[in-house]
Amino acid sequence: MSENPNIILIVFDTLRSDILSLYGGDAVSPNINSFANDSNLFNNTIAPSPWTVPSHISLFTGLYPGEHKVHEDIENGDGKALEKISGYNGPTIIEKLSRKGYNNLGFSTNPWLSPYTGFDRYFNSFTFFNSEYETQEEMFAVSDYKKFGRNRIEAAKNLLFHGKIEEFKNYYNIHKRILRRKKEKNYPYMKGSDLIVDHIMNSSFEEPFFIFINFMEVHEPVAEWELDIDDRKIKYLDISGKEPIPERHMEETRNGYKKSLSMLDRQFGRLMDHFKKLKIYDKSLIIVTSDHGQAMKENYKYPYYGHGNFLYNEIIEVPLLIKLPGNIKIKEKNGYQSLIGIPRFIENVIDGNFEDTITEEMAYSESFGPVHDLQGLVKNGILPNDIDYKSMIEKMFYPKKAIYKKGYKLVVNGLNGTIDEFTYNKKSLSPDENKNIINELKEDIYIFKGTEKFVV
């Protein structure tokens, strides 16, 4: 057996740090807490992007989104993200591990992270588990109903109204099957983590291995009211003021988020117990983190449900727990951790360097425009065309950059250089009364943005 440690990288997609009791929250997650006893808990970890694709590319390349270029843009949102994923040909930690003889294995329930997007490059095997549908027939049936109505009930009525009896029967039977299975699986609180864990527990892998897992349990939808409604439609109709989300629904969502985390925690516990049983746990490097968090309409200028578009703490502050081989504890430096530091950290551990090489004086996060292709959503009938989306982009979804340094956080509007947010230890400060600090932080952002067209 190779002396190189097995490496397990687990991303709890959409998990904000402040929900965990480890970070002062009230969510119930005993297995994560138990894992923390063997791990090094990092307290100031910042996601480089507020959504999945750029953050994961950063996680594997060690580069910020502005450097690897796989990110949204102000003209197209995420409309060209698939092209950018397939077009990226720079080095990644997966490629480096492959050259070191690692068996690279990926498991995901996130459609962005699948063989269909080209994200599986350099993996020996990458398995995507569809947590909602068992067959393509089911997936296409759910997509096709949008041709007949805005939701499942309206589509069924329209099929009957137009005399499409056979189509209605087929549609009804498929949806009945899907709904029955979702109920059995406890969807939307469970989204396939059990499928991944079951698969791993019933498999054997050549060592040394690198296992990457993306779990989607706490990604929306996490409440019954969100079902049969496109989550993109929910957030944009809400923030535009056209159809605000009722507070009773948001409370269901906040509770559902915690419930989903609790269910994910059980599956995480099963997985860790399995690795302990196989005597893999103690000798492995296990990293647990998230690609971004989730806003729940906190008290900002633009209260927001979801992720992407903004650089709120709830969206870019994420958990980070690192269990070293032999459960070694290291001394954490003062500063901030970015997901871009994880590839370098992995290489250092392989080389026998167990020091804190992931903490730096500063950390950044950046957004390049609306996270979604808003015009594409209008064209596909997901969003109405009577909203001024151009004005929304200029008013809210413009490019932004955030810097964290010495307890300060500064967020800058990249269109005009104005300040979105300025805090110290999470408390708002007056920019006019702290001009020297503002200038220092802006200078850091100016250096960070490089040749990018971004006003500081």
Secondary structure, DSSP 8 states (H G I E B T S, - for coil): --SS--EEEEEETT--GGGBGGGT--B--HHHHHHHHTSEEEEEEE-SSSSHHHHHHHHHHS--HHHH--S-BTTTBTTTHHHHHHH--S--HHHHHHHTT-EEEEEES-TTSSGGGTTTTT-SEEEE--SS-SSHHHHHHHHHGGGT-SSHHHHHHHHHHTT-HHHHHHHHHHHHHHHHHHHHHTTTT--SHHHHHHHHHT----SSEEEEEEE-TTSS--SGGGTTS-HHHHHHHHHTTSS---HHHHHHHHHHHHHHHHHHHHHHHHHHHHHHHTT-TTTSEEEEE-S---EES-SSSS--EESSS---HHHHEEEEEEE-GGG------SSEEEGGGHHHHHHHHHTT--S--SEESEEEEEE-S-SS-HHHHHHTTSS-SSS-HHHHHHHTSS-EEEEEETTEEEEEETTT--EEEEEETTEE--GGG-HHHHHHHHHHHHHHHTTS----
